[in-house]
Amino acid sequence: MAGPLWPRSRRGSTDEALIRSVYEEHGNALLAYATRLTGDRATAEDVVQETLIRAWRHSDVLVNGKGSVRGWLLTVARNIITDRYRAKAARPTEVAGSAATPPVEADHSDAVVDAMTVLGALDKLSPEHRDVLTELYYRERSVAEAADSLGIPAGTVKSRSHYALKALRETFREGNRPSRPQQPAGLREVVA
C-alpha cells in the first residue's frame, strides 16, 4: 500500500506537522548550508523551500528510520543547487545593451560578392537587356517610367526584362554548374 488509510484531511495535517517539525529542527542548518553553496541568501531561501517541498512529497523518507533526516535534506539541497547551476550554465549569458558598446555590425562581404557576381552576369547581357534591368531593378522604376526613360514601348520593356532575367538565370546556372572532368574521346562518344 502507498501509505496509511487515513482520511485525506487527517493525513494532510500530519504531513504539515511533520514538515513544520523538520523545518524547526533542520531549517537553520539547511539555510546556512545552502547559503554557503550559493553565496546568495535569497537563492538559498528558494533552495530551502524547494527542499522542504520535496520532503513533503516524500514524507515517507523522513519517518522510515533509515539514515539521517538532516543528511537526506542536505543531499536534496545540494542536488537542487547543482541542477540550478547546470541549467544556468547550459543557457548563454544574456548581455544587456548599452550605449558604451555599439552593436556588432554584420559582415558585408557576402553583399560585395553578390554584387560582383550580378555585375559580372549583367556584363554578359546585351546592352538593351542590361538597360531595361538597370531601370527596373537598380533605379526602381515602374515599367511605364522605364519605357519613358529608354524611349521604347512598355510592352518592349516587359519583353526585354523577361528575356534578360531568363538569360541571367542561365548565366548563374552555368556559373554554379560543376565542371565535368575530361573523358577520353572514346567515352565521350559513348556518353553522348
Salt bridges, closest charged atoms under 4 A:
GLU16 OE2 - ARG20 NH2 3.20
GLU25 OE2 - HIS26 NE2 3.57
GLU45 OE2 - ARG41 NE 3.10
GLU50 OE2 - ARG54 NE 3.17
GLU135 OE2 - ARG139 NH1 2.44
GLU135 OE1 - ARG141 NH1 2.50
GLU170 OE1 - ARG173 NH1 3.46
GLU170 OE2 - ARG177 NH2 3.75
